[in-house]
Amino acid sequence: MEETQIVTDLSLIGLFAEADIIVKMVMIGLMIASIFSWAIIIEKLVLIKLVNRNAIKFYRDFWSSNINDIDVAYRNSRNNPMAKIFNAGIKEWNTTFKIHKNMSIDGVKQRIEKAMNVQMNIELDKLEKKLLFLASVGSTAPFIGLFGTVYGIMNSFSAIAASKSTNLAVVAPGIAEALFATAIGLFAAIPAVMFYNKISSDISRVTSNLENFSDEFINYFSRQIDAQMVADDFEDNYESQDEEY
């Protein structure tokens, strides 16, 4: 009777080396997914921290400096969604109100608000980019690892049938290899799910801050427009009185 080779190296490297080619492919795929997940996690955590820090600085400067100076200082800023929204509002203000002075106040406000909302969506899309990969890894990695486990256990039962022996030493290495695939799947999935939830929560807070700033900025523009309208009416009345005299 042909002897069945028994794996004696039960270390992680040994289990991987002795695993079936299909199980190896599952393990490699899960490890690659885990590496990409950690790269995305680190990138997003650093980016969100930078965005929050830049937002705090911009918000302080916005309420303590001249708006034209702020526009110049933050015109080419990076990793600063709040400044980008501000720039979009200023640009629409310059294009709409100063050029089309006869446009209704409500029309000016709506165009400024729309421009800021469009820019906000662009900035949020940048923050949310690649998050879908984390969600996919978190939801599919355990099942992919389970596939490797099931396949490995099937091979173990085939080894039992071939060796005609129920000795645990015959099947233990194969089962260990199979379970190792599940472990790798969980190793990839758990951090992906945890940090996906954290990053999504952080982005939600960033979104709330941007929406609050956008509302404050619209109110600021409203006051500016109202003041400009009052000044124009006063100038028109003054000119009409001069014509009467």
Summary of the structure (lengths in Angstrom):
residues: 245
radius of gyration: 31.3
end to end distance: 124.6
largest distance: 124.6
contacts: 747
relative contact order: 0.15
helix: 85%
strand: 0%
